[in-house]
Amino acid sequence: METTTSKLSLMGLACALSMLLLPQDAFAMHIMEGFLPPIWAMAWWMLFLPCLYVGLRRLKQIVSEDNNQKVLLALCAAFIFVLSALKLPSVTGSCSHPTGVGLAVILFGPRIVAVLGGIVLLFQALLLAHGGLTTLGANGMSMAVIGPVVGYLVWQLACKSGMRRDIAVFLCAAIADLTTYFVTSIQLGMAFPDPQFGIIGSSVKFMSVFCLTQIPIAIAEGLLTVMIYDQLTKRRLIPAAGH
């Protein structure tokens, strides 16, 4: 089992490293560096930092309870890194891409995703010019906090209702993805309100453009997450305990 897990982890890390070697377009961003006004960038950072703290405490707890979970944590981080690095230009100042958070949400719960997502966003900002340091708080709240929390609630509701496990996995991953872009639209709408219709009007405009590319991306991400989850289940690598 340990050998199989190590192979999966190495495959994920290899994919992540391969992404570093591919040329990246300059417009490829979550919300790009310097795009948000300083007051909004700071506000989102202040919201994200407590989530990071809670996530770090959860990470320490997971590792102390079962040191073998480090490999699965690394696999989840690599999965987030690879998927969120696949970018399609959507609107000025941002882009559409999968988030990859659904797998980590299912295996470890939403708190841990704040840490994994924060690490991924930091590396992407520094190495891929994807996102930014000033906007990492905003990107972290949308992709690593709010999206995963909503995905986790969907996962829990689907499991409690007796829904088929593959459908529950799909819904968790897809809705977490879509929620990320719903939140990003609100973030951009708040920072750049429409002169006539205000924050709501601006948010709706951003949302309508995102939906053109994000809905099929969310569906594809949901299906891919189902495949990965199925393989982990067949190899008995899914933690037996709940989160």
C-alpha positions in Angstrom: 0.0 0.0 0.0 2.8 2.4 0.9 4.5 1.8 -2.5 1.3 2.5 -4.4 0.7 5.7 -2.4 4.2 6.8 -3.1 3.8 6.2 -6.8 0.6 8.2 -6.9 2.3 11.1 -5.0 5.3 11.0 -7.4 3.0 11.1 -10.4 1.2 14.1 -9.0 4.4 15.9 -8.2 5.8 15.1 -11.7 2.7 16.6 -13.2 3.1 19.7 -11.1 6.8 20.1 -12.1 5.9 19.6 -15.7 3.5 22.6 -15.4 6.5 24.7 -14.2 8.3 24.0 -17.4 5.5 25.0 -19.7 5.4 28.6 -21.0 2.9 30.7 -19.2 0.9 33.7 -20.6 1.2 37.0 -18.8 -2.5 37.4 -18.7 -3.0 34.1 -16.8 -4.0 35.1 -13.3 -6.5 34.3 -10.5 -6.9 37.9 -9.6 -3.7 39.4 -10.7 -1.0 41.2 -8.7 -2.0 44.8 -8.1 -5.4 44.5 -9.7 -7.4 45.0 -6.4 -7.4 48.4 -4.7 -5.1 48.3 -1.6 -8.0 48.5 0.9 -9.7 45.5 -0.6 -6.5 43.5 -0.9 -5.8 44.2 2.8 -9.4 43.3 3.8 -9.3 39.9 2.1 -5.9 39.2 3.6 -7.2 39.9 7.1 -10.1 37.5 6.5 -7.8 34.8 5.1 -5.1 34.8 7.8 -7.4 33.4 10.6 -8.4 30.6 8.1 -4.8 29.8 7.6 -4.2 29.6 11.3 -7.2 27.2 11.8 -6.0 25.1 8.8 -2.5 24.8 10.3 -3.8 23.6 13.6 -5.9 21.0 11.7 -2.8 20.0 9.6 -0.8 19.4 12.8 -3.6 17.3 14.2 -3.9 15.1 11.1 -0.1 14.5 10.9 0.2 13.8 14.7 -2.7 11.3 14.5 -1.4 9.5 11.4 2.0 10.4 10.0 1.2 8.3 6.9 -1.3 10.9 5.8 1.5 13.2 4.6 1.6 11.4 1.3 -2.1 11.9 0.7 -1.8 15.5 1.7 1.0 16.0 -0.8 -1.1 14.3 -3.5 -4.1 16.6 -2.7 -1.7 19.7 -2.9 -0.3 18.5 -6.2 -3.8 17.9 -7.6 -4.8 21.5 -6.6 -1.6 22.9 -8.1 -1.9 21.1 -11.4 -5.6 21.8 -12.0 -5.6 25.4 -10.9 -2.6 26.1 -13.1 -4.6 25.2 -16.2 -5.9 28.6 -17.3 -8.4 29.9 -19.8 -8.6 33.7 -20.2 -12.1 34.9 -19.1 -12.2 38.6 -18.2 -9.7 41.4 -17.8 -7.7 40.8 -14.6 -8.7 37.2 -14.0 -9.2 33.8 -15.7 -11.1 30.6 -15.6 -9.5 27.4 -14.4 -10.3 24.3 -12.4 -9.6 24.5 -8.7 -8.9 20.9 -7.7 -10.0 21.4 -4.1 -12.8 18.8 -4.1 -10.5 15.9 -3.5 -8.9 17.4 -0.4 -12.3 18.5 1.0 -13.6 14.9 0.8 -10.4 13.3 2.2 -9.6 15.9 5.0 -12.4 18.4 5.3 -12.4 22.1 4.4 -10.0 23.5 7.0 -7.0 21.8 5.6 -7.7 23.2 2.2 -6.9 26.7 3.4 -3.3 25.6 4.0 -3.0 23.6 0.8 -4.6 26.2 -1.3 -2.5 29.0 0.3 0.7 27.1 -0.5 -0.4 26.5 -4.0 -1.4 30.1 -4.6 1.9 31.3 -3.1 4.0 29.1 -5.4 1.8 30.0 -8.5 2.3 33.7 -7.7 6.0 33.4 -7.3 6.8 30.9 -10.0 4.0 31.1 -12.7 3.0 34.8 -12.5 -0.5 33.3 -11.7 -2.2 35.5 -9.2 -0.2 37.7 -6.9 1.0 38.3 -3.4 -1.2 41.3 -2.7 -4.3 39.5 -4.0 -3.4 36.1 -2.4 -5.8 36.9 0.4 -8.7 37.4 -2.0 -7.8 34.4 -4.1 -7.3 32.3 -1.0 -10.7 33.2 0.4 -12.5 32.3 -2.9 -10.6 29.2 -3.9 -9.2 27.8 -0.6 -11.9 28.8 2.0 -15.4 29.6 0.7 -15.4 27.3 -2.3 -14.2 24.3 -0.1 -16.7 25.0 2.7 -19.6 25.0 0.3 -18.3 21.9 -1.4 -18.0 20.2 2.0 -21.6 21.1 2.9 -22.7 19.6 -0.4 -20.7 16.5 0.2 -22.1 16.1 3.7 -25.7 16.7 2.6 -25.3 14.2 -0.4 -23.8 11.5 1.9 -26.5 11.9 4.6 -29.3 11.7 1.9 -28.0 8.4 0.7 -26.8 9.6 -2.6 -24.5 7.4 -4.7 -20.9 8.1 -3.7 -19.7 9.0 -7.2 -22.5 11.5 -7.6 -21.7 13.0 -4.2 -18.0 13.4 -5.2 -18.9 15.0 -8.5 -21.3 17.5 -6.9 -18.7 18.4 -4.2 -15.9 19.1 -6.7 -18.1 20.9 -9.3 -20.0 23.1 -6.9 -16.8 24.0 -5.0 -15.4 25.1 -8.4 -18.4 27.2 -9.3 -18.6 28.7 -5.8 -15.0 29.9 -6.2 -16.0 31.9 -9.3 -19.2 33.2 -7.7 -17.1 34.6 -4.9 -14.5 36.0 -7.3 -17.2 37.8 -9.2 -18.5 39.3 -5.9 -14.9 40.3 -5.0 -14.4 42.1 -8.3 -17.9 43.6 -8.2 -17.2 45.1 -4.7 -13.8 46.5 -5.8 -15.1 47.9 -9.1 -18.9 48.7 -8.7 -20.9 49.5 -11.8 -21.5 53.3 -12.1 -25.2 52.8 -12.6 -26.1 49.5 -10.9 -23.4 49.4 -8.2 -21.9 46.2 -6.7 -24.7 43.9 -7.7 -24.7 45.1 -11.3 -20.9 44.7 -11.6 -20.9 41.3 -9.9 -23.6 40.0 -12.3 -21.5 41.2 -15.3 -18.4 39.4 -14.0 -20.4 36.3 -13.2 -22.1 36.1 -16.6 -18.7 36.2 -18.4 -17.2 33.6 -16.0 -20.1 31.2 -16.5 -19.3 30.9 -20.2 -16.1 29.0 -19.5 -16.5 27.9 -15.9 -19.6 25.7 -16.1 -18.0 23.2 -18.6 -14.7 23.4 -16.6 -16.6 22.6 -13.3 -18.2 19.6 -15.0 -14.9 18.3 -16.2 -13.3 18.8 -12.8 -16.1 16.9 -11.2 -15.7 13.9 -13.5 -11.9 13.9 -13.0 -12.3 14.0 -9.2 -14.6 11.1 -9.4 -12.0 9.1 -11.3 -9.2 10.0 -8.8 -11.4 9.2 -5.8 -12.4 5.9 -7.4 -8.8 4.9 -7.9 -7.9 5.8 -4.3 -10.9 3.8 -3.0 -10.0 0.7 -5.0 -6.5 0.8 -3.6 -7.8 1.3 -0.1 -6.0 4.6 0.3 -8.9 6.6 1.6 -8.7 7.3 5.3 -11.1 5.2 7.3 -11.9 7.8 9.8 -14.1 10.8 9.1 -13.0 14.4 9.3 
